[in-house]
Amino acid sequence: MNKRDFLKIFGTAAIGSPFLSLDLSSNHKFEDYSKRNNLSKTDFWIKIREDYTLKKDYINLENGYYCIVPNPTLNNFITHVKKINIEGSYYMRNNRDTDNKRIEARLANFLNCSPEELVVTRNTTESLDLIIGGFPWKKGDEAIYAKQDYGAMQQMFKLVSKRHGVVNKVVSVPNHPKSDEEIVKLYEDQITSKTKLIMVCHMVNITGHILPIRKICDMAHKYGVEVMVDGAHCIGHFKVNISELNCDYYGSSLHKWLSTPLGVGILYISKNKVSKINPLLASHVYEEDNILRLNHIGTHPVYTDLAIDNALDYQEMIGVERKENRLRYIQRYWSDKLRGIKNVIINTPVEEYRSCGIANVGIKNLDPNKLAKILFDKYQIFTVAINHENVVGCRISPNVYTNEEDLEHFISSIKELAV
């Protein structure tokens, strides 16, 4: 049988067999999102809640680990999986690099930085560990970070201390600072002529505390010290303008508040710092000032990266400012009603600009792990316990789909337990 006859027979079979269909259209018919602009505020957020498939077994107030994907993004992601599975090596060899560049350029525009300063990674831990591990340390160099920083990066600093003789200086960020200057001074007081790098959280993951990043960066740069920012919870949560932060390095996880599928992060490196970082893994990119040489991890699930486009579409439909306002409203809805209640402890600053969607609550003399268990077993509320340094309570991280009914149930539960 020649090729022409084979293709003719195969084509006829494909028409009659659903198993050979190459229709990759999504089951979710994307509506005209512009119509949502005509909805009232209440109806708009009801519509957003309808975009999510939520478990009925419990109220999810633990979106900080991973924000579940809204169905419009999820269905497009499934379409990408099917497309890559069908095209296979053809896609990888012909279209992958083009798509990567396009998506990274769109992300760079979203974050107000140059595409030459940004790469897609798998998560914040990978992004920041690439910097900590690739920094040109010398014995006796000093690094500064906080007790409240994410554990994985603290462990990486301890690793480079063991490997290179780096001296780690650890500060403690107060839950209720008197001013920005108090926080800046915490880091400034630890700087010496040997200090090379400061790690600082844009938003402290266990309390939701937003730190004054620009002020810290400006201070550090006066001493010739570089600043690496952990922005794991920030992109997609509130407006992030990397250029305005004046930081040297920034990492974030897009599968948190931008709500991409699991396994997507970003790493920003200021253009003039790219060449000084040593790659973790060897790459076919050799130019010292090319950031692409730093995130080579071999073959990975590229369909996850493609879904960044869809997540950005959904984010832009809501609007960055509207989403930020919604998340802050949800947090303040419950936290304001619990502040001042006897035996209730709010471990997040009271000033609105110092937090957004995440906050932390504890009950006096009640272990956080026990509190989290009671909330789940008795009240069907899922949270996460935090018992670390000066933070003793449960992290509460609702999402845009969370409504007032969910929050009222949570509020009444805490009040009942605090008696």
Secondary structure, DSSP 4 states (H G I P E B T S, - for coil): --HHHHHHHHHHHHHH-GGG------SS----GGGGGGS-HHHHHHHHHHTS---SSSEE-B-SS-PPPPHHHHHHHHHHHHHHHHHTHHHHHHTHHHHHHHHHHHHHHHHTS-GGGEEEES-HHHHHHHHHHHS---TT-EEEEETTS-HHHHHHHHHHHHHH-PEEEEE---SS-S-HHHHHHHHHTT--TTEEEEEEESB-TTT-PBP-HHHHHHHHHHTT-EEEEE-TTTBTTB---HHHHT-SEEEEETTSTT-PPSS-EEEEE-GGGGGGSPPSS--S---TT-GGGG----S--HHHHHHHHHHHHHHHHH-HHHHHHHHHHHHHHHHHHHTT-TTEEE-S-SSGGG-SS-EEEEETT--HHHHHHHHHHHH-EE-EEEEETTEEEEEEB--TT--HHHHHHHHHHHHHHH-
